[in-house]
């Protein structure tokens, strides 16, 4: 009977209708929202990891990842428009496929948000240590304080720990970004990347793109164009902000697809130009071991190879890829400014991710699936301070000891599972309730949704083996917790479907 515990869509919609939103967004506003949310850590940080996996072929990886995002976003938009409420894919799954599968989605989202926040913290650390400390102030952090044990001589990534704990503190005391500050940060990111493209493309050399596919299309263990696409999928996540804005959109049937496809299309072209500029100027070939096999990203072997003077300036060895490229081609000051831009913009992304993670925890606790103490709100700060503190410790620990590429891969595993479940929920709803009002209908749903499912599964199995293994292990731990606690304590299971309908302000649209 565990699959029979479905929190009806009507009950969810009744809650949503208490707070209807004004329809004011057009196609242009949605497109700008999508660009602002998508352009973030992925392109600033993961360029070097993608180059190690695919070399110049990573330009094609951006197209593959972007295409999967487009079909996933179209599926997301239909259900988001029908149920514009807290909980994202967790809530959608609860309303269609029941409590057990909803738990697995919520548990995967918890992993996604927290690990993604760790990845951004590590990415910020690279720019802070390089552009701000070393290039500006002449301070070189000892290696044992600047990197985790994956680097020979490294022990802990202290800047990543500090920034993640600082953001945790800000969230606990209730500090959030204003729309104005967020708009300024988006502008900084876009201007920085535009400057990068303008300065690098005129200096590209065709020879730097050869061989174009050094690891092939479908390499093993996360290599090749598709393997790199599975990693840089992280660079696109945030597009769901456009999907969830469907309730506030004028003529959503026309404007939501325009906003989704336009924003993802513009970002894909942007990303390809950045990748072409980086590779065309200094090259982007992977580093290989003696047997001709590319080193695994984030591995001690790759770190040792990067210590060899002949490899030290390679794109794949940089912790601040875009600033590094600019310095290599004679724009040292602009490279530093690129580092400052990342240093300013990336903490806001950490905040948004951790905000989202704690709210998923909050919604699951509100449904009785996790202990009520997790949704306890501080009497003075008015924030879920207990779950925020737990999240912050987890994020800081992962950021302290793991490399950014591995963290991104682990986060992507949870994201891909959640997106696949949304596509499945869409098909079930189309079959089960064909006449239900849909403010937005996914075009060619019986083609788009299966493409989403196939795309998500394909990218998941293109991740490194270690990242693939994390999701089922994490899921197994989650199922133990569910059957020991959530199954017995669930409000729905105890006949109290509305037992936790209290709410707190949800996160602003996020970006990775």
C-alpha positions as CSV (number, residue, x, y, z in Angstrom):
1,X,0.0,0.0,0.0
2,X,3.0,2.3,0.1
3,X,2.4,3.2,-3.5
4,X,-1.2,4.2,-2.7
5,X,-0.2,7.1,-0.5
6,X,-0.8,9.9,-3.0
7,X,-1.2,13.5,-1.9
8,X,-3.9,14.5,-4.4
9,X,-3.2,17.3,-6.9
10,X,-6.5,18.9,-5.9
11,X,-5.3,19.3,-2.3
12,X,-2.0,20.8,-3.5
13,X,-3.8,23.1,-5.9
14,X,-6.2,24.2,-3.2
15,X,-3.2,25.3,-1.1
16,X,-1.7,27.1,-4.1
17,X,-4.9,28.9,-4.9
18,X,-4.8,30.7,-1.6
19,X,-1.9,32.7,-2.9
20,X,-2.5,33.3,-6.6
21,X,0.2,35.4,-8.4
22,X,-0.2,38.2,-10.8
23,X,0.6,37.3,-14.5
24,X,3.1,40.0,-15.5
25,X,6.0,38.2,-17.2
26,X,6.5,38.2,-21.0
27,X,8.8,36.2,-23.2
28,X,11.6,38.8,-22.8
29,X,11.5,38.8,-19.0
30,X,11.4,35.0,-18.9
31,X,14.4,34.9,-21.2
32,X,16.4,37.3,-19.0
33,X,15.4,35.4,-15.9
34,X,16.6,32.2,-17.5
35,X,20.0,33.7,-18.6
36,X,20.5,35.1,-15.1
37,X,19.8,31.9,-13.4
38,X,21.8,29.6,-15.7
39,X,25.0,31.5,-16.1
40,X,26.9,30.7,-12.9
41,X,29.5,28.4,-11.5
42,X,29.6,25.8,-14.2
43,X,31.1,28.0,-16.9
44,X,33.5,29.8,-14.5
45,X,34.8,26.6,-12.9
46,X,34.0,23.4,-14.8
47,X,35.7,24.5,-18.1
48,X,38.9,22.8,-17.0
49,X,37.2,19.6,-15.9
50,X,35.3,19.4,-19.2
51,X,38.5,19.9,-21.2
52,X,40.1,17.0,-19.3
53,X,37.2,14.7,-20.3
54,X,36.6,15.8,-23.9
55,X,39.4,18.2,-25.0
56,X,38.1,20.7,-27.6
57,X,35.1,18.4,-28.1
58,X,33.6,19.9,-25.0
59,X,32.2,22.6,-27.3
60,X,29.8,19.8,-28.5
61,X,29.2,18.8,-24.9
62,X,27.5,22.1,-24.2
63,X,25.0,21.3,-27.1
64,X,24.3,17.9,-25.7
65,X,23.7,19.1,-22.1
66,X,21.6,22.1,-23.4
67,X,19.4,19.8,-25.5
68,X,18.6,17.6,-22.5
69,X,17.8,20.7,-20.5
70,X,15.3,22.0,-23.1
71,X,13.2,18.9,-23.2
72,X,13.4,18.5,-19.4
73,X,12.4,22.1,-18.9
74,X,9.3,21.7,-21.2
75,X,8.1,18.8,-19.1
76,X,8.8,20.7,-15.9
77,X,6.8,23.7,-17.1
78,X,3.5,21.9,-17.6
79,X,3.5,20.5,-14.0
80,X,4.9,23.7,-12.5
81,X,2.0,25.6,-14.1
82,X,-0.5,23.1,-12.8
83,X,1.0,23.0,-9.3
84,X,2.9,26.2,-8.6
85,X,3.8,25.3,-5.0
86,X,6.7,24.5,-2.8
87,X,8.8,21.4,-3.1
88,X,9.5,21.2,-6.8
89,X,9.9,17.7,-8.3
90,X,9.3,16.2,-4.8
91,X,5.8,17.7,-4.6
92,X,5.0,16.8,-8.2
93,X,6.0,13.2,-7.6
94,X,4.0,13.0,-4.4
95,X,0.9,14.1,-6.2
96,X,1.2,11.6,-9.1
97,X,3.3,8.6,-8.0
98,X,2.9,8.6,-4.3
99,X,4.8,9.0,-1.1
100,X,7.6,6.4,-1.5
101,X,8.8,7.6,-4.9
102,X,8.3,11.2,-3.7
103,X,10.6,10.4,-0.8
104,X,13.3,9.2,-3.2
105,X,13.0,12.3,-5.3
106,X,13.2,14.6,-2.2
107,X,16.1,12.7,-0.9
108,X,17.9,13.0,-4.2
109,X,17.2,16.8,-4.3
110,X,18.7,17.1,-0.8
111,X,21.9,15.5,-2.2
112,X,21.8,17.7,-5.3
113,X,21.4,21.1,-3.6
114,X,23.9,20.4,-0.8
115,X,26.6,18.9,-3.0
116,X,26.1,21.6,-5.6
117,X,26.7,24.2,-2.9
118,X,29.9,22.4,-2.0
119,X,31.0,22.4,-5.6
120,X,30.4,26.2,-5.9
121,X,32.3,26.7,-2.6
122,X,35.3,24.9,-4.1
123,X,35.0,26.8,-7.3
124,X,34.9,30.1,-5.4
125,X,38.0,29.0,-3.4
126,X,40.0,28.7,-6.6
127,X,39.3,32.2,-7.7
128,X,39.7,33.6,-4.2
129,X,43.1,31.9,-3.7
130,X,44.3,32.8,-7.2
131,X,43.0,36.2,-8.3
132,X,42.4,37.8,-4.9
133,X,45.1,36.4,-2.5
134,X,48.0,35.5,-4.9
135,X,47.6,38.0,-7.8
136,X,46.4,41.0,-5.8
137,X,47.9,40.7,-2.4
138,X,50.9,38.4,-3.1
139,X,49.7,35.8,-0.5
140,X,50.2,32.1,-1.3
141,X,48.2,29.9,0.9
142,X,50.1,26.8,2.0
143,X,49.0,23.9,-0.2
144,X,47.7,22.0,2.9
145,X,45.2,24.8,3.5
146,X,44.3,25.5,-0.1
147,X,43.3,22.0,-1.4
148,X,41.9,18.7,-0.1
149,X,43.8,15.4,0.0
150,X,43.2,14.8,-3.7
151,X,46.2,17.1,-4.4
152,X,49.6,15.8,-3.2
153,X,50.5,17.9,-0.2
154,X,46.9,19.1,0.3
155,X,44.8,18.5,3.4
156,X,41.8,20.9,3.6
157,X,40.3,23.5,1.3
158,X,40.1,26.2,4.0
159,X,38.6,29.1,1.8
160,X,35.8,26.7,0.7
161,X,35.0,25.8,4.3
162,X,35.0,29.5,5.4
163,X,32.7,30.7,2.6
164,X,30.2,27.8,3.1
165,X,30.0,28.4,6.8
166,X,29.7,32.2,6.3
167,X,26.7,31.6,4.0
168,X,25.2,29.2,6.5
169,X,25.4,31.9,9.2
170,X,23.8,34.5,6.8
171,X,21.0,32.1,6.1
172,X,20.4,31.3,9.8
173,X,20.1,34.9,10.8
174,X,17.7,35.6,7.9
175,X,19.8,37.6,5.4
176,X,18.6,37.1,1.8
177,X,19.4,38.8,-1.4
178,X,17.3,41.6,-2.8
179,X,16.2,41.5,-6.4
180,X,18.3,44.6,-7.0
181,X,21.5,43.0,-5.7
182,X,20.8,39.8,-7.6
183,X,20.4,41.8,-10.8
184,X,23.7,43.5,-10.3
185,X,25.5,40.2,-9.8
186,X,23.8,38.8,-12.9
187,X,25.1,41.8,-14.8
188,X,28.6,41.3,-13.5
189,X,28.6,37.7,-14.7
190,X,27.3,38.5,-18.1
191,X,29.7,41.4,-18.6
192,X,32.7,39.3,-17.4
193,X,31.9,36.5,-19.9
194,X,31.3,38.9,-22.7
195,X,34.7,40.5,-22.1
196,X,36.3,37.1,-22.1
197,X,34.8,36.2,-25.4
198,X,35.7,39.5,-27.0
199,X,39.4,39.2,-25.8
200,X,40.0,35.6,-26.6
201,X,38.3,34.9,-29.9
202,X,40.5,37.2,-32.0
203,X,43.6,35.3,-30.6
204,X,42.4,31.8,-31.3
205,X,44.6,29.4,-33.4
206,X,43.0,26.5,-35.4
207,X,45.8,24.2,-34.4
208,X,44.7,24.3,-30.8
209,X,41.5,22.4,-31.7
210,X,43.4,19.4,-33.1
211,X,42.7,16.6,-32.3
212,X,39.1,17.8,-31.8
213,X,37.8,14.5,-30.2
214,X,40.9,13.1,-28.3
215,X,38.6,11.0,-26.1
216,X,35.9,10.2,-28.6
217,X,32.1,10.8,-28.4
218,X,31.3,8.0,-25.9
219,X,34.3,7.4,-23.7
220,X,34.4,5.1,-20.7
221,X,34.1,6.1,-17.1
222,X,32.8,9.7,-17.7
223,X,35.1,10.5,-20.7
224,X,34.3,11.8,-24.1
225,X,31.8,14.4,-25.4
226,X,28.8,12.8,-23.6
227,X,30.8,12.3,-20.4
228,X,31.8,16.0,-20.4
229,X,28.2,16.8,-21.1
230,X,27.2,14.9,-18.0
231,X,29.6,17.0,-15.9
232,X,28.7,20.4,-17.4
233,X,25.0,19.7,-17.1
234,X,25.8,21.4,-13.8
235,X,26.4,24.6,-15.8
236,X,22.7,24.7,-16.9
237,X,20.8,23.9,-13.9
238,X,18.7,26.9,-12.8
239,X,16.6,26.8,-16.0
240,X,13.8,25.4,-13.8
241,X,13.3,29.0,-12.5
242,X,11.7,29.7,-15.9
243,X,9.5,26.7,-15.6
244,X,8.3,27.5,-12.1
245,X,7.5,31.1,-13.2
246,X,4.7,29.8,-15.5
247,X,2.0,30.9,-13.0
248,X,3.3,34.5,-13.3
249,X,3.5,34.5,-17.1
250,X,1.2,36.2,-19.5
251,X,0.1,33.8,-22.2
252,X,2.2,30.9,-20.8
253,X,1.5,28.6,-23.7
254,X,3.4,31.0,-26.0
255,X,5.8,32.7,-23.6
256,X,7.1,29.8,-21.5
257,X,8.6,27.8,-24.4
258,X,10.0,31.0,-25.9
259,X,11.6,31.9,-22.6
260,X,13.0,28.4,-22.0
261,X,14.4,27.7,-25.4
262,X,15.7,31.3,-25.9
263,X,17.5,31.4,-22.6
264,X,19.0,28.0,-22.9
265,X,19.9,28.7,-26.6
266,X,21.6,32.0,-25.7
267,X,23.5,30.3,-22.8
268,X,24.5,27.4,-25.0
269,X,26.0,29.8,-27.6
270,X,27.6,31.8,-24.9
271,X,29.2,28.7,-23.3
272,X,30.4,27.4,-26.7
273,X,32.0,30.8,-27.4
274,X,33.7,30.8,-24.0
275,X,35.0,27.3,-24.5
276,X,36.2,28.1,-28.0
277,X,38.0,31.2,-26.7
278,X,39.7,29.2,-23.9
279,X,40.7,26.3,-26.1
280,X,41.6,28.4,-29.2
281,X,44.1,30.6,-27.2
282,X,46.0,28.2,-24.9
283,X,44.7,24.7,-26.0
284,X,42.5,22.3,-24.1
285,X,43.9,18.8,-24.6
286,X,43.5,16.3,-21.8
287,X,46.6,15.0,-19.9
288,X,47.2,11.3,-20.4
289,X,49.0,8.6,-18.4
290,X,51.8,6.4,-19.8
291,X,49.3,4.0,-21.2
292,X,47.5,6.8,-23.2
293,X,44.5,6.9,-20.9
294,X,43.3,10.4,-19.7
295,X,43.7,11.0,-16.0
296,X,40.4,11.1,-14.0
297,X,39.4,14.7,-13.2
298,X,40.0,15.5,-9.5
299,X,42.3,12.5,-9.0
300,X,45.7,12.6,-7.2
301,X,47.2,11.3,-10.5
302,X,46.0,14.3,-12.4
303,X,47.1,16.6,-9.6
304,X,50.6,15.1,-9.7
305,X,50.7,15.5,-13.5
306,X,49.8,19.2,-13.2
307,X,52.8,19.7,-10.9
308,X,55.2,18.9,-13.8
309,X,56.4,22.3,-15.1
310,X,55.5,21.4,-18.7
311,X,51.9,20.9,-17.7
312,X,51.5,23.7,-15.1
313,X,50.0,26.2,-17.5
314,X,47.5,23.8,-19.1
315,X,43.8,24.7,-19.1
316,X,43.0,21.4,-17.4
317,X,45.3,22.2,-14.5
318,X,43.7,25.5,-13.6
319,X,41.5,26.1,-10.6
320,X,40.3,29.4,-12.1
321,X,40.1,28.6,-15.7
322,X,38.9,31.8,-17.3
323,X,41.2,34.1,-15.3
324,X,44.1,31.8,-16.1
325,X,43.4,31.9,-19.8
326,X,43.4,35.7,-19.8
327,X,46.7,35.9,-17.9
328,X,48.2,33.5,-20.4
329,X,47.4,35.7,-23.4
330,X,48.6,38.9,-21.9
331,X,45.6,40.3,-20.1
332,X,46.7,39.8,-16.5
333,X,44.7,42.7,-15.1
334,X,41.6,41.7,-16.9
335,X,42.2,38.1,-15.7
336,X,42.3,39.4,-12.1
337,X,39.0,41.3,-12.7
338,X,37.5,38.0,-14.0
339,X,38.5,36.5,-10.6
340,X,37.0,39.4,-8.8
341,X,33.7,38.9,-10.7
342,X,33.6,35.2,-9.8
343,X,34.5,36.1,-6.2
344,X,31.6,38.5,-6.0
345,X,29.0,36.5,-7.9
346,X,29.6,32.9,-6.7
347,X,28.7,33.3,-3.0
348,X,25.2,34.4,-4.0
349,X,24.9,31.1,-5.9
350,X,26.0,29.2,-2.7
351,X,23.3,31.1,-0.8
352,X,20.6,30.2,-3.3
353,X,21.5,26.5,-3.4
354,X,21.6,26.2,0.4
355,X,18.4,28.1,0.7
356,X,16.8,25.7,-1.7
357,X,18.2,22.6,0.1
358,X,16.9,23.7,3.5
359,X,13.5,24.4,2.0
360,X,13.3,20.8,0.5
361,X,14.1,19.5,4.0
362,X,11.5,21.9,5.4
363,X,8.7,20.7,3.0
364,X,9.5,17.0,3.8
365,X,9.5,17.7,7.5
366,X,6.2,19.6,7.1
367,X,4.8,16.4,5.5
368,X,5.9,14.4,8.5
369,X,8.5,12.4,6.6
370,X,11.4,13.9,8.6
371,X,11.4,14.9,12.3
372,X,9.4,18.0,13.1
373,X,12.4,19.5,14.8
374,X,14.0,20.0,11.4
375,X,11.2,22.5,10.4
376,X,11.5,24.4,13.7
377,X,11.7,28.1,13.0
378,X,13.9,30.3,15.2
379,X,11.8,32.7,17.3
380,X,14.0,35.7,16.5
381,X,15.5,35.0,13.1
382,X,12.3,33.3,11.6
383,X,14.4,30.8,9.7
384,X,14.6,27.0,9.9
385,X,17.9,27.3,11.8
386,X,18.4,23.7,12.8
387,X,18.3,22.2,9.3
388,X,20.3,25.2,8.0
389,X,23.1,24.4,10.5
390,X,23.1,20.7,9.6
391,X,23.2,21.6,5.9
392,X,26.0,24.0,6.4
393,X,28.2,21.5,8.2
394,X,27.6,18.9,5.5
395,X,28.4,21.4,2.7
396,X,31.6,22.6,4.5
397,X,32.8,19.1,5.0
398,X,32.3,18.0,1.4
399,X,33.9,21.3,0.2
400,X,36.9,20.8,2.5
401,X,38.0,17.4,1.1
402,X,36.5,16.8,-2.4
403,X,37.4,18.4,-5.8
404,X,34.9,20.5,-7.8
405,X,34.5,18.1,-10.7
406,X,33.6,15.1,-8.5
407,X,31.1,17.2,-6.5
408,X,29.5,18.5,-9.7
409,X,29.1,14.9,-11.0
410,X,27.5,13.8,-7.7
411,X,25.1,16.7,-7.8
412,X,24.2,16.0,-11.4
413,X,23.3,12.4,-10.5
414,X,20.5,13.6,-8.1
415,X,19.4,16.3,-10.6
416,X,19.0,13.9,-13.5
417,X,17.0,11.5,-11.4
418,X,14.6,14.2,-10.3
419,X,14.2,15.5,-13.8
420,X,13.5,12.0,-15.1
421,X,10.8,11.5,-12.5
422,X,9.1,14.8,-13.5
423,X,8.9,13.6,-17.1
424,X,7.4,10.3,-16.0
425,X,4.9,12.2,-13.8
426,X,3.9,14.3,-16.8
427,X,3.1,11.2,-18.9
428,X,1.1,9.6,-16.1
429,X,-0.9,12.8,-15.6
430,X,-1.6,13.0,-19.3
431,X,-3.0,9.5,-19.3
432,X,-4.8,9.6,-15.9
433,X,-6.3,13.1,-16.1
434,X,-6.3,14.2,-19.7
435,X,-9.1,16.8,-19.1
436,X,-7.5,18.6,-16.2
437,X,-6.9,22.3,-16.8
438,X,-3.3,22.9,-17.9
439,X,-2.2,26.6,-18.1
440,X,0.7,25.4,-20.1
441,X,0.8,22.2,-22.2
442,X,4.1,20.6,-23.2
443,X,4.2,20.5,-27.0
444,X,4.5,17.0,-28.4
445,X,4.5,15.6,-24.9
446,X,4.6,12.0,-25.9
447,X,7.9,12.7,-27.8
448,X,9.4,15.3,-25.4
449,X,8.9,13.4,-22.2
450,X,10.4,10.1,-23.5
451,X,13.3,12.2,-24.9
452,X,13.8,13.7,-21.4
453,X,13.8,10.2,-19.8
454,X,16.3,8.8,-22.3
455,X,18.5,11.9,-22.1
456,X,18.6,11.9,-18.3
457,X,19.4,8.2,-18.2
458,X,22.0,8.6,-20.9
459,X,23.8,11.4,-19.1
460,X,23.6,9.5,-15.8
461,X,25.3,6.5,-17.2
462,X,27.9,8.8,-18.8
463,X,29.0,10.0,-15.3
464,X,32.1,8.5,-13.7
465,X,31.5,5.2,-11.9
466,X,32.0,6.7,-8.5
467,X,29.4,9.5,-9.1
468,X,26.9,6.9,-10.4
469,X,27.4,4.8,-7.3
470,X,26.7,7.6,-4.9
471,X,23.0,8.0,-5.9
472,X,21.9,4.4,-5.2
473,X,24.0,4.3,-2.0
474,X,22.5,7.6,-0.8
475,X,19.0,6.3,-1.9
476,X,19.4,3.1,0.1
477,X,20.3,5.1,3.2
478,X,17.2,7.2,2.5
479,X,15.0,4.2,2.2
480,X,16.2,2.9,5.6
481,X,15.3,6.3,7.2
482,X,11.9,6.3,5.4
483,X,10.9,2.9,6.6
484,X,12.2,3.4,10.1
485,X,10.6,6.9,10.5
486,X,8.9,8.5,7.6
487,X,6.5,5.7,6.8
488,X,5.1,5.6,10.3
489,X,5.1,9.4,11.0
490,X,3.8,10.6,7.6
491,X,0.8,13.0,8.0
492,X,-0.7,11.5,4.9
493,X,-0.2,7.9,6.2
494,X,-1.9,8.9,9.4
495,X,-4.9,10.4,7.6
496,X,-3.7,14.0,8.1
497,X,-3.0,15.2,4.6
498,X,-3.1,18.8,5.6
499,X,-1.2,18.3,8.8
500,X,1.8,20.4,7.8
501,X,0.4,23.1,5.5
502,X,2.3,25.8,7.2
503,X,4.8,27.5,5.0
504,X,7.8,29.9,5.0
505,X,9.1,32.0,2.2
506,X,10.6,29.8,-0.5
507,X,13.9,30.3,-2.2
508,X,14.4,32.9,-5.0
509,X,15.2,31.4,-8.4
510,X,18.5,29.5,-8.2
511,X,21.5,29.3,-10.4
512,X,24.5,26.8,-10.5
